[in-house]
Amino acid sequence: MTLLALLDYASVFVFALTGALVASRQQLDIVGFAFVACLTAVGGGTVRDVLLDRNPIFWIAQPAYIAVACAAAVVVYLTAHLFESRLKTLIWLDSFALAVAVPAGTGVALALEQPALIVVIMGTITGCLGGLLRDVVLNDVPVVLRQGELYVTAAFAGAAAGVMTRTFLPDVLLPLLICGAVTWCLRAGSLAFGWSLPVYRSTPPRS
């Protein structure tokens, strides 16, 4: 198994867990769990592959990705009641999923020899779109848009760090590890310490 395939499988599994945890909060049935888990798991990678004209799309080429997502949904369906705080578990699990998905998307774009900006955008899309689709479908406030939190920023910065490292190092592994580390450190710092970007606040017009 190649490094990119391993990253894709890890991303699919962890994001599927987050999707299934959201399904448990919404008290869906097992089919709902599987649907939301799969949507979350492959949503970002699907958009990435469509935009990059990567044919066939990764989960169509290897249906085992869907099997992995469904297995994660079943695991959560049977064990979600054991978590005292599903929201807290979901948020932290989602941060790990982001730190895996961003290097996965970045690595795919690098392998296709895309320009640096496109690589960064593909890494960001892979990390963010699955969770966005999950939250929109379940009528929840998207995590990527919550006020003041570093999410898209963390993904973008991580992908950018991977690209910059890749310009100095021919090896693929270290840049992708740095990409994941930067992504997770920023996201975890936002959750644990309240790191955030300034938000726009309107001011009343002068009389």
Number of C-alpha atoms within 10 A of each C-alpha: 5 7 13 19 16 13 20 26 23 19 30 31 27 25 34 34 31 31 33 34 28 24 26 21 12 13 12 15 12 18 13 17 28 26 20 30 36 29 25 30 38 28 23 26 30 21 17 26 19 13 10 16 10 14 10 11 17 19 17 12 10 12 10 13 23 22 16 20 31 25 18 26 30 19 13 26 21 10 12 18 12 9 13 9 10 16 14 11 13 18 16 17 17 23 24 21 26 31 28 29 33 36 34 30 30 33 29 24 23 21 12 11 11 15 11 19 12 15 24 27 20 31 34 30 24 31 37 26 23 28 29 20 18 27 19 12 12 14 9 12 11 16 19 16 12 10 11 14 22 23 26 20 17 28 31 23 21 32 35 25 21 32 25 14 18 19 11 9 12 10 11 16 16 14 26 29 17 20 31 28 19 22 34 25 16 23 28 20 15 18 17 10 9 13 15 17 12 9 9 7 6 6 6 6 5 4 3
